[in-house]
Amino acid sequence: MKKLLLTFLKVGLSVAIVGYLIYDATHGKGHANVFANLRDEPKQWDWLFIAFAANTFATLLTFIRWWFLIRAQGIPCRFRDALRISFWGYLFNLAPLGIVGGDLVKAVMLDHEHHGYRAPAIASVFVDRVIGLYWLFIVASTAILLTGFWQLPVPDLWRISLAMWLVTLGSTVGLAIVLGPEFLVGGAIRIMARIPRVGRPLESLLLAVRMYRGKPKVLVISSLLTIGVHLSFASGCYCIACGLPGNHLSLPQHFVVMPLSAAMQVIPIPIGPTEAALKYLYEHVPVAGPAIIEGQGLVVSLAYRLITLLIAALGIFYYFGNRREMAEVMHEAEAEQEAEQKA
């Protein structure tokens, strides 16, 4: 019951946030209605097709990165199997009503198909997330510096830039400590494991990262793949903006605002924080030419959400082709999630 209530709370918050954003965009201070503009003005479908291709490519790069991390742990998983499992995880991450998250589905499915590799399977999923998030911070911080975003005459943008630099610095220091020598880190991890309720999960996560400490080549290649993910993602969203009616930010500016908005995914709410961040940035970053219609950032974000659903639809064929196996994995994942919550 508690788990179900938490799920409905998250969904309710998502609906409330997106509903407010849409209301605010359609009842702005004298601006044109962005959704009416979207309906009435012509769309550039070639740009939107390129956007779909770019975001599909970014998604496939994340699948390849995870497969690379799997193989580095000695798990004999074929690429086509990693692709199938990744599509399942992607599909469940997009389903806000799903009780089990995509990351847990991936880990349980990998363990289900390759017995005896439970710890490496969990480690691969967690490290995949850590690498993706860390390089999101790096790309955003670098783009802020190179584009002069922090120098724009808007005080809030300077504060946002400073906050991102501090988060990036803190993440770098934290990873350096976690990946440090055993005699420096091992004792600290054992002490943290004694913290009530959160100690054991925290210890497991830190040990998962340290499983890759002796594999610098793996970490470098995974990082390069991740840079490609974030650059393709930002480029794809720029193409979305080009395909929709109305003025929009430039490509260099998208290399800043898209990672900044995506970083809001650390908030455990399925939909809403990312859309709110992009709407805000679109309305506060100065642009050349006509003013951007209020809510244009929200429309770009919602169009990206639609593209992710289209990408996930590619994986539905895997789901219907393996429904019995999927049912078994879901049962295992739900049981594991309940055990973790009771621990």
Secondary structure as a PSIPRED ss2 file (coil, helix, strand):
# PSIPRED VFORMAT (PSIPRED V4.0)

   1 M C   1.000  0.000  0.000
   2 K H   0.000  1.000  0.000
   3 K H   0.000  1.000  0.000
   4 L H   0.000  1.000  0.000
   5 L H   0.000  1.000  0.000
   6 L H   0.000  1.000  0.000
   7 T H   0.000  1.000  0.000
   8 F H   0.000  1.000  0.000
   9 L H   0.000  1.000  0.000
  10 K H   0.000  1.000  0.000
  11 V H   0.000  1.000  0.000
  12 G H   0.000  1.000  0.000
  13 L H   0.000  1.000  0.000
  14 S H   0.000  1.000  0.000
  15 V H   0.000  1.000  0.000
  16 A H   0.000  1.000  0.000
  17 I H   0.000  1.000  0.000
  18 V H   0.000  1.000  0.000
  19 G H   0.000  1.000  0.000
  20 Y H   0.000  1.000  0.000
  21 L H   0.000  1.000  0.000
  22 I H   0.000  1.000  0.000
  23 Y H   0.000  1.000  0.000
  24 D H   0.000  1.000  0.000
  25 A H   0.000  1.000  0.000
  26 T H   0.000  1.000  0.000
  27 H C   1.000  0.000  0.000
  28 G C   1.000  0.000  0.000
  29 K C   1.000  0.000  0.000
  30 G C   1.000  0.000  0.000
  31 H C   1.000  0.000  0.000
  32 A C   1.000  0.000  0.000
  33 N C   1.000  0.000  0.000
  34 V H   0.000  1.000  0.000
  35 F H   0.000  1.000  0.000
  36 A H   0.000  1.000  0.000
  37 N H   0.000  1.000  0.000
  38 L H   0.000  1.000  0.000
  39 R H   0.000  1.000  0.000
  40 D H   0.000  1.000  0.000
  41 E C   1.000  0.000  0.000
  42 P C   1.000  0.000  0.000
  43 K C   1.000  0.000  0.000
  44 Q C   1.000  0.000  0.000
  45 W H   0.000  1.000  0.000
  46 D H   0.000  1.000  0.000
  47 W H   0.000  1.000  0.000
  48 L H   0.000  1.000  0.000
  49 F H   0.000  1.000  0.000
  50 I H   0.000  1.000  0.000
  51 A H   0.000  1.000  0.000
  52 F H   0.000  1.000  0.000
  53 A H   0.000  1.000  0.000
  54 A H   0.000  1.000  0.000
  55 N H   0.000  1.000  0.000
  56 T H   0.000  1.000  0.000
  57 F H   0.000  1.000  0.000
  58 A H   0.000  1.000  0.000
  59 T H   0.000  1.000  0.000
  60 L H   0.000  1.000  0.000
  61 L H   0.000  1.000  0.000
  62 T H   0.000  1.000  0.000
  63 F H   0.000  1.000  0.000
  64 I H   0.000  1.000  0.000
  65 R H   0.000  1.000  0.000
  66 W H   0.000  1.000  0.000
  67 W H   0.000  1.000  0.000
  68 F H   0.000  1.000  0.000
  69 L H   0.000  1.000  0.000
  70 I H   0.000  1.000  0.000
  71 R H   0.000  1.000  0.000
  72 A H   0.000  1.000  0.000
  73 Q C   1.000  0.000  0.000
  74 G C   1.000  0.000  0.000
  75 I C   1.000  0.000  0.000
  76 P C   1.000  0.000  0.000
  77 C C   1.000  0.000  0.000
  78 R C   1.000  0.000  0.000
  79 F H   0.000  1.000  0.000
  80 R H   0.000  1.000  0.000
  81 D H   0.000  1.000  0.000
  82 A H   0.000  1.000  0.000
  83 L H   0.000  1.000  0.000
  84 R H   0.000  1.000  0.000
  85 I H   0.000  1.000  0.000
  86 S H   0.000  1.000  0.000
  87 F H   0.000  1.000  0.000
  88 W H   0.000  1.000  0.000
  89 G H   0.000  1.000  0.000
  90 Y H   0.000  1.000  0.000
  91 L H   0.000  1.000  0.000
  92 F H   0.000  1.000  0.000
  93 N H   0.000  1.000  0.000
  94 L H   0.000  1.000  0.000
  95 A C   1.000  0.000  0.000
  96 P C   1.000  0.000  0.000
  97 L C   1.000  0.000  0.000
  98 G C   1.000  0.000  0.000
  99 I C   1.000  0.000  0.000
 100 V C   1.000  0.000  0.000
 101 G C   1.000  0.000  0.000
 102 G H   0.000  1.000  0.000
 103 D H   0.000  1.000  0.000
 104 L H   0.000  1.000  0.000
 105 V H   0.000  1.000  0.000
 106 K H   0.000  1.000  0.000
 107 A H   0.000  1.000  0.000
 108 V H   0.000  1.000  0.000
 109 M H   0.000  1.000  0.000
 110 L H   0.000  1.000  0.000
 111 D H   0.000  1.000  0.000
 112 H H   0.000  1.000  0.000
 113 E H   0.000  1.000  0.000
 114 H C   1.000  0.000  0.000
 115 H C   1.000  0.000  0.000
 116 G C   1.000  0.000  0.000
 117 Y C   1.000  0.000  0.000
 118 R H   0.000  1.000  0.000
 119 A H   0.000  1.000  0.000
 120 P H   0.000  1.000  0.000
 121 A H   0.000  1.000  0.000
 122 I H   0.000  1.000  0.000
 123 A H   0.000  1.000  0.000
 124 S H   0.000  1.000  0.000
 125 V H   0.000  1.000  0.000
 126 F H   0.000  1.000  0.000
 127 V H   0.000  1.000  0.000
 128 D H   0.000  1.000  0.000
 129 R H   0.000  1.000  0.000
 130 V H   0.000  1.000  0.000
 131 I H   0.000  1.000  0.000
 132 G H   0.000  1.000  0.000
 133 L H   0.000  1.000  0.000
 134 Y H   0.000  1.000  0.000
 135 W H   0.000  1.000  0.000
 136 L H   0.000  1.000  0.000
 137 F H   0.000  1.000  0.000
 138 I H   0.000  1.000  0.000
 139 V H   0.000  1.000  0.000
 140 A H   0.000  1.000  0.000
 141 S H   0.000  1.000  0.000
 142 T H   0.000  1.000  0.000
 143 A H   0.000  1.000  0.000
 144 I H   0.000  1.000  0.000
 145 L H   0.000  1.000  0.000
 146 L H   0.000  1.000  0.000
 147 T H   0.000  1.000  0.000
 148 G C   1.000  0.000  0.000
 149 F H   0.000  1.000  0.000
 150 W H   0.000  1.000  0.000
 151 Q H   0.000  1.000  0.000
 152 L C   1.000  0.000  0.000
 153 P C   1.000  0.000  0.000
 154 V C   1.000  0.000  0.000
 155 P H   0.000  1.000  0.000
 156 D H   0.000  1.000  0.000
 157 L H   0.000  1.000  0.000
 158 W H   0.000  1.000  0.000
 159 R H   0.000  1.000  0.000
 160 I H   0.000  1.000  0.000
 161 S H   0.000  1.000  0.000
 162 L H   0.000  1.000  0.000
 163 A H   0.000  1.000  0.000
 164 M H   0.000  1.000  0.000
 165 W H   0.000  1.000  0.000
 166 L H   0.000  1.000  0.000
 167 V H   0.000  1.000  0.000
 168 T H   0.000  1.000  0.000
 169 L H   0.000  1.000  0.000
 170 G H   0.000  1.000  0.000
 171 S H   0.000  1.000  0.000
 172 T H   0.000  1.000  0.000
 173 V H   0.000  1.000  0.000
 174 G H   0.000  1.000  0.000
 175 L H   0.000  1.000  0.000
 176 A H   0.000  1.000  0.000
 177 I H   0.000  1.000  0.000
 178 V H   0.000  1.000  0.000
 179 L C   1.000  0.000  0.000
 180 G C   1.000  0.000  0.000
 181 P C   1.000  0.000  0.000
 182 E H   0.000  1.000  0.000
 183 F H   0.000  1.000  0.000
 184 L H   0.000  1.000  0.000
 185 V H   0.000  1.000  0.000
 186 G H   0.000  1.000  0.000
 187 G H   0.000  1.000  0.000
 188 A H   0.000  1.000  0.000
 189 I H   0.000  1.000  0.000
 190 R H   0.000  1.000  0.000
 191 I H   0.000  1.000  0.000
 192 M H   0.000  1.000  0.000
 193 A C   1.000  0.000  0.000
 194 R C   1.000  0.000  0.000
 195 I C   1.000  0.000  0.000
 196 P C   1.000  0.000  0.000
 197 R C   1.000  0.000  0.000
 198 V C   1.000  0.000  0.000
 199 G H   0.000  1.000  0.000
 200 R H   0.000  1.000  0.000
 201 P H   0.000  1.000  0.000
 202 L H   0.000  1.000  0.000
 203 E H   0.000  1.000  0.000
 204 S H   0.000  1.000  0.000
 205 L H   0.000  1.000  0.000
 206 L H   0.000  1.000  0.000
 207 L H   0.000  1.000  0.000
 208 A H   0.000  1.000  0.000
 209 V H   0.000  1.000  0.000
 210 R H   0.000  1.000  0.000
 211 M C   1.000  0.000  0.000
 212 Y C   1.000  0.000  0.000
 213 R C   1.000  0.000  0.000
 214 G C   1.000  0.000  0.000
 215 K C   1.000  0.000  0.000
 216 P H   0.000  1.000  0.000
 217 K H   0.000  1.000  0.000
 218 V H   0.000  1.000  0.000
 219 L H   0.000  1.000  0.000
 220 V H   0.000  1.000  0.000
 221 I H   0.000  1.000  0.000
 222 S H   0.000  1.000  0.000
 223 S H   0.000  1.000  0.000
 224 L H   0.000  1.000  0.000
 225 L H   0.000  1.000  0.000
 226 T H   0.000  1.000  0.000
 227 I H   0.000  1.000  0.000
 228 G H   0.000  1.000  0.000
 229 V H   0.000  1.000  0.000
 230 H H   0.000  1.000  0.000
 231 L H   0.000  1.000  0.000
 232 S H   0.000  1.000  0.000
 233 F H   0.000  1.000  0.000
 234 A H   0.000  1.000  0.000
 235 S H   0.000  1.000  0.000
 236 G H   0.000  1.000  0.000
 237 C H   0.000  1.000  0.000
 238 Y H   0.000  1.000  0.000
 239 C H   0.000  1.000  0.000
 240 I H   0.000  1.000  0.000
 241 A H   0.000  1.000  0.000
 242 C H   0.000  1.000  0.000
 243 G H   0.000  1.000  0.000
 244 L C   1.000  0.000  0.000
 245 P C   1.000  0.000  0.000
 246 G C   1.000  0.000  0.000
 247 N C   1.000  0.000  0.000
 248 H C   1.000  0.000  0.000
 249 L C   1.000  0.000  0.000
 250 S C   1.000  0.000  0.000
 251 L H   0.000  1.000  0.000
 252 P H   0.000  1.000  0.000
 253 Q H   0.000  1.000  0.000
 254 H H   0.000  1.000  0.000
 255 F H   0.000  1.000  0.000
 256 V H   0.000  1.000  0.000
 257 V H   0.000  1.000  0.000
 258 M H   0.000  1.000  0.000
 259 P H   0.000  1.000  0.000
 260 L H   0.000  1.000  0.000
 261 S H   0.000  1.000  0.000
 262 A H   0.000  1.000  0.000
 263 A H   0.000  1.000  0.000
 264 M H   0.000  1.000  0.000
 265 Q H   0.000  1.000  0.000
 266 V H   0.000  1.000  0.000
 267 I C   1.000  0.000  0.000
 268 P C   1.000  0.000  0.000
 269 I C   1.000  0.000  0.000
 270 P C   1.000  0.000  0.000
 271 I C   1.000  0.000  0.000
 272 G C   1.000  0.000  0.000
 273 P H   0.000  1.000  0.000
 274 T H   0.000  1.000  0.000
 275 E H   0.000  1.000  0.000
 276 A H   0.000  1.000  0.000
 277 A H   0.000  1.000  0.000
 278 L H   0.000  1.000  0.000
 279 K H   0.000  1.000  0.000
 280 Y H   0.000  1.000  0.000
 281 L H   0.000  1.000  0.000
 282 Y H   0.000  1.000  0.000
 283 E H   0.000  1.000  0.000
 284 H H   0.000  1.000  0.000
 285 V C   1.000  0.000  0.000
 286 P C   1.000  0.000  0.000
 287 V C   1.000  0.000  0.000
 288 A C   1.000  0.000  0.000
 289 G C   1.000  0.000  0.000
 290 P C   1.000  0.000  0.000
 291 A C   1.000  0.000  0.000
 292 I C   1.000  0.000  0.000
 293 I C   1.000  0.000  0.000
 294 E C   1.000  0.000  0.000
 295 G C   1.000  0.000  0.000
 296 Q H   0.000  1.000  0.000
 297 G H   0.000  1.000  0.000
 298 L H   0.000  1.000  0.000
 299 V H   0.000  1.000  0.000
 300 V H   0.000  1.000  0.000
 301 S H   0.000  1.000  0.000
 302 L H   0.000  1.000  0.000
 303 A H   0.000  1.000  0.000
 304 Y H   0.000  1.000  0.000
 305 R H   0.000  1.000  0.000
 306 L H   0.000  1.000  0.000
 307 I H   0.000  1.000  0.000
 308 T H   0.000  1.000  0.000
 309 L H   0.000  1.000  0.000
 310 L H   0.000  1.000  0.000
 311 I H   0.000  1.000  0.000
 312 A H   0.000  1.000  0.000
 313 A H   0.000  1.000  0.000
 314 L H   0.000  1.000  0.000
 315 G C   1.000  0.000  0.000
 316 I H   0.000  1.000  0.000
 317 F H   0.000  1.000  0.000
 318 Y H   0.000  1.000  0.000
 319 Y H   0.000  1.000  0.000
 320 F H   0.000  1.000  0.000
 321 G H   0.000  1.000  0.000
 322 N C   1.000  0.000  0.000
 323 R H   0.000  1.000  0.000
 324 R H   0.000  1.000  0.000
 325 E H   0.000  1.000  0.000
 326 M H   0.000  1.000  0.000
 327 A H   0.000  1.000  0.000
 328 E H   0.000  1.000  0.000
 329 V H   0.000  1.000  0.000
 330 M H   0.000  1.000  0.000
 331 H H   0.000  1.000  0.000
 332 E H   0.000  1.000  0.000
 333 A H   0.000  1.000  0.000
 334 E H   0.000  1.000  0.000
 335 A H   0.000  1.000  0.000
 336 E H   0.000  1.000  0.000
 337 Q H   0.000  1.000  0.000
 338 E H   0.000  1.000  0.000
 339 A H   0.000  1.000  0.000
 340 E H   0.000  1.000  0.000
 341 Q H   0.000  1.000  0.000
 342 K H   0.000  1.000  0.000
 343 A C   1.000  0.000  0.000
